[in-house]
Amino acid sequence: MKKKWLLPIVILVTFFIKVNTAVALETLAKQVVLLDMTTGTVLFSKNADALMTPSSMSKIMTVYKLFERLKDGSLSLTDTFSVSEKAWRKKGSKMFVRVKSRIKIEDLIRGIIVQSGNDATIVVAEGLSGSEAAFADELNKTAKKLGMTNSNFVNASGWPDPGHLTTARDLAKLAVATIKDFPSFYHYYSEKSFTYNGIKQGNRNPTIYRNIGADGLKTGHTEAGGYGLTTSSIRKDRRLILVVNGLPSKKARATEPERLLDWGFREFKNYKLFKAGETITNVKVWMGDSGSIPILIKKDLVLTLQRHVRKGMKVKVVVNSPVSAPITKGDVLGILKIETPNHKSLEFPLVSGVSVKKLGLFSKLGAGIEYVLWGETR
């Protein structure tokens, strides 16, 4: 008997949603990435993978290492690190630590995030790894783990060095990881001021002072890299991550991120297509104790698309039908393929919603006769 019923078929479940090509967007920044955190969709990019000087935005990684240790319990907020002469002498933005004093971890977190203290980063580096060089090795290991494939850290602060480089895309990955991995500690990034050693300093992040939903993360500036900012903003149920660098002035750093974030929230929307566990369609079963089974999508399916939508997106279910028994619940039986104009097609696995046993010998014989007579499967 020819097994023509095992040829792949395509069951079309077509939605008509227009996906406009992203409008041209001008920006003063030399490097930019703007992405939706829920879906990971990049809404806008400019030189996103170009190597750049991250300056103090590097401190997000130093704080990430502190948060790791707090989360795994090997450190507490009340533990202290000692201040070396190297940390005390460090130039640039400072927490104003005192040599040979001891500083609580929580104060160091605020000293790095709010005050952008280069001295505080060295205290942390030496406290965690013994030396800043050894700490930089740890930063690079973590960067690799986070998929920051174009980053190289030489120090803990972002102090100018020809070998200390990253990209806007890598910093966006780091911002996403910080928010996802440490929800209990992320709030430090939204603090607007911190006083240490009798000196009160304000957070340099201009976006957290504006009514735009921003709650982090970190500014940076060097002569080589210009003015930069890694920030995040949440409005209703959407969070956007923005990295800009190479801006010409503090004023531009204060206004350009707000404009880009407003554009991202205004022009794009998240469309919830399917919920986790939702039945996409039913497929026939060959030689099973059930004639058909539902196939499901495992995870919520949300797409970030431009708001001005109409016809354009097609959703296809591709599956071999009928499916031969036995089948175990959760088996991957097909794919959900989404095609949109000017974008790469996306594929998501579809799984069996139930288990199906294989028919016994006599039942198989009956099913075979039915197929020969009526062209149907059981």
C-alpha positions as CSV (number, residue, x, y, z in Angstrom):
1,M,0.0,0.0,0.0
2,K,1.4,3.4,-0.9
3,K,1.9,5.7,2.0
4,K,0.7,8.8,0.2
5,W,-1.0,10.0,3.4
6,L,2.3,10.6,5.0
7,L,3.3,13.4,2.7
8,P,3.7,16.8,4.4
9,I,0.6,19.0,4.1
10,V,0.2,22.6,5.1
11,I,-2.8,23.6,7.1
12,L,-3.3,27.4,6.6
13,V,-4.4,29.5,9.5
14,T,-4.0,32.9,8.0
15,F,-4.2,36.3,9.8
16,F,-4.1,39.5,7.9
17,I,-1.9,42.0,9.7
18,K,0.0,44.6,7.9
19,V,3.6,45.0,8.8
20,N,5.0,48.3,7.5
21,T,8.7,48.7,6.9
22,A,10.2,50.7,9.8
23,V,10.3,54.4,8.9
24,A,13.6,56.1,8.5
25,L,14.7,57.6,11.8
26,E,17.5,60.1,12.3
27,T,19.5,60.3,15.5
28,L,22.6,62.1,16.7
29,A,23.9,59.0,18.4
30,K,26.6,57.0,16.6
31,Q,25.5,53.7,18.0
32,V,21.9,52.7,18.9
33,V,19.8,49.7,19.8
34,L,16.1,50.0,20.8
35,L,14.4,46.7,21.5
36,D,11.2,45.3,23.1
37,M,12.2,43.2,26.1
38,T,9.2,40.9,26.0
39,T,9.8,39.7,22.4
40,G,13.4,40.7,21.9
41,T,12.4,42.5,18.7
42,V,14.8,45.2,17.6
43,L,12.7,48.3,16.8
44,F,15.6,50.4,15.6
45,S,19.4,50.0,15.4
46,K,22.3,52.0,14.1
47,N,25.8,50.5,14.1
48,A,24.6,48.1,16.7
49,D,27.5,45.7,16.4
50,A,30.2,48.3,15.9
51,L,32.9,48.2,18.6
52,M,32.7,51.2,20.9
53,T,34.0,52.6,24.1
54,P,31.3,51.9,26.8
55,S,32.8,54.2,29.5
56,S,30.8,54.0,32.7
57,M,28.1,51.9,31.2
58,S,30.6,49.1,31.9
59,K,29.6,49.4,35.5
60,I,26.4,47.6,34.8
61,M,28.5,44.5,34.4
62,T,30.4,45.2,37.7
63,V,27.1,45.5,39.5
64,Y,25.8,42.4,37.8
65,K,28.6,40.4,39.5
66,L,27.6,41.9,42.8
67,F,24.0,41.0,42.3
68,E,25.0,37.4,41.4
69,R,26.8,37.0,44.7
70,L,23.9,38.5,46.6
71,K,21.4,36.2,44.9
72,D,23.4,33.0,45.5
73,G,23.9,34.0,49.2
74,S,27.7,34.2,49.2
75,L,27.3,38.0,50.0
76,S,24.9,40.0,52.0
77,L,24.0,43.7,51.7
78,T,25.6,44.3,55.2
79,D,28.9,42.6,54.4
80,T,31.9,45.0,53.9
81,F,34.9,45.3,51.6
82,S,38.1,47.2,52.5
83,V,39.4,50.2,50.6
84,S,42.8,50.0,49.1
85,E,45.1,52.9,48.3
86,K,44.5,52.2,44.6
87,A,40.8,52.6,45.0
88,W,41.2,55.7,47.1
89,R,43.5,57.3,44.5
90,K,41.3,56.5,41.4
91,K,40.4,59.5,39.4
92,G,37.3,60.5,37.5
93,S,33.8,60.2,39.1
94,K,34.1,59.2,42.7
95,M,32.1,57.9,45.6
96,F,34.9,59.5,47.8
97,V,35.9,56.3,49.7
98,R,38.4,56.6,52.5
99,V,41.6,54.6,52.4
100,K,41.7,51.6,54.8
101,S,38.0,52.0,55.6
102,R,35.4,49.3,55.2
103,I,32.2,49.9,53.1
104,K,29.0,48.0,53.1
105,I,28.0,46.2,49.9
106,E,24.7,48.1,49.7
107,D,26.6,51.4,49.9
108,L,29.0,50.2,47.2
109,I,26.0,49.3,45.0
110,R,24.6,52.8,45.4
111,G,28.1,54.4,45.0
112,I,28.5,52.7,41.6
113,I,25.0,53.1,40.3
114,V,24.0,56.5,41.6
115,Q,27.4,58.2,42.0
116,S,29.2,56.3,39.2
117,G,32.1,55.9,41.5
118,N,35.2,54.6,39.8
119,D,36.8,54.1,43.2
120,A,33.8,52.0,44.3
121,T,34.3,49.6,41.4
122,I,37.9,48.9,42.4
123,V,36.8,48.2,45.9
124,V,34.3,45.7,44.5
125,A,36.8,44.2,42.1
126,E,39.4,43.7,44.8
127,G,36.9,42.4,47.2
128,L,35.5,39.8,44.9
129,S,38.5,38.7,42.9
130,G,41.6,40.1,44.7
131,S,42.7,42.4,41.9
132,E,41.0,44.4,39.1
133,A,42.8,42.3,36.5
134,A,41.4,39.1,37.9
135,F,38.0,40.7,38.2
136,A,38.1,41.7,34.5
137,D,38.6,38.0,33.7
138,E,35.5,37.2,35.6
139,L,33.6,40.0,33.7
140,N,34.6,38.5,30.4
141,K,33.5,35.0,31.5
142,T,30.1,36.4,32.4
143,A,29.9,38.4,29.2
144,K,30.4,35.2,27.2
145,K,27.7,33.4,29.3
146,L,25.3,36.2,28.5
147,G,26.0,36.1,24.8
148,M,27.9,39.3,24.7
149,T,30.1,38.0,21.9
150,N,31.7,41.3,21.0
151,S,32.7,42.6,24.4
152,N,36.1,42.7,26.2
153,F,36.5,44.1,29.7
154,V,39.9,45.3,30.9
155,N,38.8,47.0,34.1
156,A,35.8,47.4,36.4
157,S,34.9,51.0,35.8
158,G,35.1,51.6,32.0
159,W,38.2,53.7,32.4
160,P,39.5,54.4,28.9
161,D,41.6,51.6,27.5
162,P,42.1,50.6,23.9
163,G,41.2,47.0,24.7
164,H,38.1,47.9,26.7
165,L,35.3,47.6,24.2
166,T,31.7,46.4,23.7
167,T,28.8,47.1,21.4
168,A,25.3,48.6,21.8
169,R,23.7,45.2,21.2
170,D,25.9,43.6,23.9
171,L,24.9,46.3,26.4
172,A,21.3,45.8,25.6
173,K,21.7,42.0,26.3
174,L,23.3,43.0,29.6
175,A,20.5,45.3,30.5
176,V,17.9,42.6,29.8
177,A,19.8,40.0,31.8
178,T,20.1,42.5,34.8
179,I,16.3,43.1,34.8
180,K,15.4,39.5,34.4
181,D,17.9,37.9,36.7
182,F,17.7,40.3,39.6
183,P,14.2,41.6,40.1
184,S,14.8,42.0,43.8
185,F,17.9,44.3,43.3
186,Y,17.0,46.2,40.1
187,H,15.3,49.0,42.1
188,Y,18.7,50.4,43.0
189,Y,19.0,51.7,39.4
190,S,16.1,54.0,39.9
191,E,17.4,55.8,43.0
192,K,17.9,59.5,42.3
193,S,20.4,60.4,44.9
194,F,22.9,58.9,47.5
195,T,24.9,60.5,50.2
196,Y,28.2,59.0,51.3
197,N,31.0,60.4,53.4
198,G,28.8,63.6,53.8
199,I,28.7,64.2,50.1
200,K,25.3,64.0,48.3
201,Q,25.3,63.2,44.6
202,G,22.5,62.8,42.1
203,N,22.0,60.0,39.7
204,R,23.4,61.0,36.3
205,N,20.7,59.1,34.4
206,P,18.5,61.9,32.9
207,T,15.6,59.6,31.9
208,I,14.7,58.7,35.5
209,Y,13.8,62.3,36.3
210,R,11.3,62.5,33.4
211,N,7.8,61.2,33.3
212,I,8.5,58.5,30.7
213,G,8.5,55.3,32.7
214,A,12.3,55.0,33.0
215,D,13.7,53.1,35.9
216,G,17.4,52.5,35.0
217,L,20.2,51.9,34.1
218,K,23.5,53.8,33.6
219,T,25.2,56.7,31.8
220,G,28.7,56.9,30.4
221,H,31.1,59.4,29.0
222,T,34.6,59.5,27.7
223,E,36.3,61.7,25.1
224,A,36.7,58.7,22.8
225,G,33.2,57.4,23.2
226,G,31.1,60.5,23.6
227,Y,28.1,60.6,25.8
228,G,26.2,57.3,26.2
229,L,23.2,55.9,28.1
230,T,21.8,52.4,28.7
231,T,18.2,52.9,29.9
232,S,14.9,51.0,30.3
233,S,11.4,52.3,30.3
234,I,8.1,50.5,31.1
235,R,4.7,51.8,30.1
236,K,1.6,49.7,30.8
237,D,2.6,46.1,29.9
238,R,5.6,46.9,27.7
239,R,9.3,47.4,28.5
240,L,11.7,48.9,26.1
241,I,15.5,48.8,26.4
242,L,17.6,51.5,24.8
243,V,21.3,51.9,24.3
244,V,22.8,55.1,22.8
245,N,26.4,56.1,22.5
246,G,28.5,58.7,20.8
247,L,26.2,61.6,21.5
248,P,27.9,65.0,21.4
249,S,26.7,66.5,24.7
250,K,24.9,66.0,28.0
251,K,22.0,67.9,26.5
252,A,21.7,65.4,23.7
253,R,21.9,62.6,26.1
254,A,19.0,64.0,28.0
255,T,16.7,64.6,25.0
256,E,17.6,61.9,22.4
257,P,16.7,58.9,24.6
258,E,13.3,60.3,25.5
259,R,12.6,60.9,21.8
260,L,13.6,57.4,20.8
261,L,11.7,55.8,23.6
262,D,8.6,57.8,22.7
263,W,8.9,56.7,19.1
264,G,9.2,53.1,20.0
265,F,6.2,53.1,22.3
266,R,4.1,55.1,19.8
267,E,5.0,53.2,16.5
268,F,5.0,49.6,17.8
269,K,2.6,47.4,19.7
270,N,2.8,43.9,21.1
271,Y,0.2,41.5,19.5
272,K,-0.6,38.4,21.5
273,L,-1.4,35.8,18.9
274,F,-1.6,32.6,21.0
275,K,-1.5,31.6,24.6
276,A,0.7,28.8,25.9
277,G,-1.2,25.5,25.6
278,E,-3.7,26.9,23.1
279,T,-4.9,24.4,20.5
280,I,-3.8,25.6,17.0
281,T,-5.5,22.9,15.0
282,N,-6.4,19.2,15.1
283,V,-4.6,16.6,13.0
284,K,-5.7,13.0,12.0
285,V,-4.0,10.0,13.5
286,W,-3.0,6.9,11.6
287,M,-3.4,3.5,13.4
288,G,-4.1,5.0,16.8
289,D,-6.9,4.6,19.4
290,S,-8.0,8.1,18.6
291,G,-8.9,9.4,15.2
292,S,-7.5,12.9,15.7
293,I,-5.6,14.9,18.3
294,P,-5.1,18.6,19.1
295,I,-1.7,20.2,18.5
296,L,-0.7,23.0,20.8
297,I,1.8,25.8,21.1
298,K,4.0,25.5,24.1
299,K,4.6,29.1,25.0
300,D,2.8,32.4,24.6
301,L,3.3,33.8,21.2
302,V,3.6,37.6,21.1
303,L,4.9,39.6,18.2
304,T,6.0,43.2,18.2
305,L,4.7,44.9,15.1
306,Q,4.2,48.5,13.9
307,R,0.9,49.9,14.9
308,H,-0.3,50.7,11.5
309,V,-1.3,47.2,10.5
310,R,-3.4,45.4,7.9
311,K,-2.9,42.5,5.5
312,G,0.6,41.2,5.4
313,M,1.3,38.5,8.0
314,K,0.7,34.9,7.3
315,V,0.6,32.1,9.9
316,K,1.0,28.5,8.6
317,V,0.8,25.2,10.4
318,V,3.1,22.7,8.8
319,V,2.6,19.0,9.9
320,N,2.8,15.5,8.5
321,S,-0.9,14.4,8.4
322,P,-2.0,11.9,9.4
323,V,0.4,11.3,12.3
324,S,1.4,7.7,13.0
325,A,0.7,6.3,16.4
326,P,2.0,5.8,19.0
327,I,2.2,9.5,20.1
328,T,3.2,10.8,23.5
329,K,1.8,14.0,24.9
330,G,4.4,16.8,24.2
331,D,5.9,15.2,21.1
332,V,6.8,17.8,18.5
333,L,4.5,17.1,15.5
334,G,4.9,20.2,13.4
335,I,5.8,23.9,13.3
336,L,3.9,27.2,13.3
337,K,5.5,29.3,10.6
338,I,5.0,33.1,10.6
339,E,5.9,35.2,7.6
340,T,5.8,38.9,7.5
341,P,6.9,41.4,4.8
342,N,10.5,42.5,5.0
343,H,11.2,40.2,7.9
344,K,12.7,36.7,8.2
345,S,10.1,34.0,8.7
346,L,9.8,32.7,12.3
347,E,9.1,29.1,13.3
348,F,7.7,27.7,16.6
349,P,7.3,24.0,17.5
350,L,3.8,22.5,17.8
351,V,3.3,19.6,20.2
352,S,0.7,16.9,20.8
353,G,-1.9,17.8,23.4
354,V,-2.6,14.2,24.3
355,S,-1.1,10.7,24.1
356,V,-2.3,8.1,21.6
357,K,-1.8,4.4,21.8
358,K,-1.0,2.3,18.8
359,L,-3.8,0.0,17.6
360,G,-3.6,-3.8,18.2
361,L,-3.2,-6.3,15.3
362,F,-7.0,-6.8,14.6
363,S,-7.7,-3.1,15.0
364,K,-5.0,-2.3,12.5
365,L,-6.5,-4.7,10.0
366,G,-9.9,-3.1,10.3
367,A,-8.4,0.4,10.0
368,G,-6.5,-0.7,6.9
369,I,-9.7,-2.1,5.3
370,E,-11.5,1.2,6.1
371,Y,-8.7,3.2,4.4
372,V,-8.9,1.0,1.2
373,L,-12.7,1.2,1.1
374,W,-13.3,4.8,2.1
375,G,-9.9,6.6,2.1
376,E,-10.2,7.4,5.7
377,T,-7.9,6.9,8.6
378,R,-8.7,5.9,12.1
